[in-house]
Amino acid sequence: MKKKVYFLLPGLTFGGAERIIFTLLNHLDEDKYEFTLLLFKNVDFPTLELKKNIKVRELGIERIRFSVLKILPIIHKEKPDIFFSGWGEISAFMSPFIPFLKSTKFISRETNVVSEHVSRKEIKFFYNFYNNYHRIIAQSDDMRKDLIDNFNIKDEIITKINNPVDFDFIDGKLNISVKPESFKYNYKNVVAIGNLSARKGFDNLLKVFSRLKNENVLLHILGDGQDKEVLLQMKDFLGLKNVIFHGKQDNPYQFLKYADLFILSSRYEGFPNVLLEAGACGTYSLANNCPGGINEIIQHQVNGEISDIENYEEFSLKIMKVLQGNYDRDGIRNSIRSRFSKDIILDKYEKVLLDLMK
């Protein structure tokens, strides 16, 4: 008999956490498992691209903190064999109730270095119960160490699994990609992608580019978010005609395919998918030296380099030096494929599910 596995996500965006669950649902062994995806609201999740046999249910939940009132009765009534929460804050709110749902094994996949990401005391309180989970997926060594050192999570329930890269999906996008019109001739084109929030550090990146005004270098920023207007005002204040905000893009891979450099400016990460995907597109990366597995992804001068973005002058010089180099795009792709390809990572998730079912 197939084991029932339920996945839970907000579904309000299609960011890194959502893309990972999407990959798991479409590629884990459907002969062993019966999958159900629970979404707070289906705002941006590409449910039509999921396999037909995957059940999707929209719960109509407005706020995370009240989500347990709808989720717990479902688990109690339907008794899935495994319940997989794909969002850290939701996992935290659910953790005190796990001992009362003995028919189900619980997995939490953390999305960030928790001590960096969670600042509100009322949310941090719930991490006191996080050891109730049967397994916690940490994407990087930084995340694992943070959970142990700052939240007293038992080492034996944490499994480190990096994020997978779906090369088939990305290559399909690259095959239909054309050079963006905004990529000017005789200019070097640098790309940055992410939610326009403080965590992603685009304010620091604009300060870096204020030192590159006289260079033939364009910065293309893809994404949307709450800090959009502040960043646009900052761009105008600094007089950055060489910076273009493109908003959210359906096919960001066309920008990565033709980019001369990708920059990750984040203040912290979990295990940044966009850095993996830049490498999968064959694009060299320059990443800020921040927590979140950056040093597990970057192989120095193979697929990228790491530098301190808050040293604006040094980072700007590093950009110019990198842009003068030549890099092996196939070597960059192989650096990512050999460590983070979908099949390698899916095998690790499969092992976690099998271990919990013993």
Summary of the structure (lengths in Angstrom):
residues: 358
radius of gyration: 20.8
end to end distance: 14.3
largest distance: 65.9
contacts: 1178
relative contact order: 0.12
helix: 45%
strand: 18%
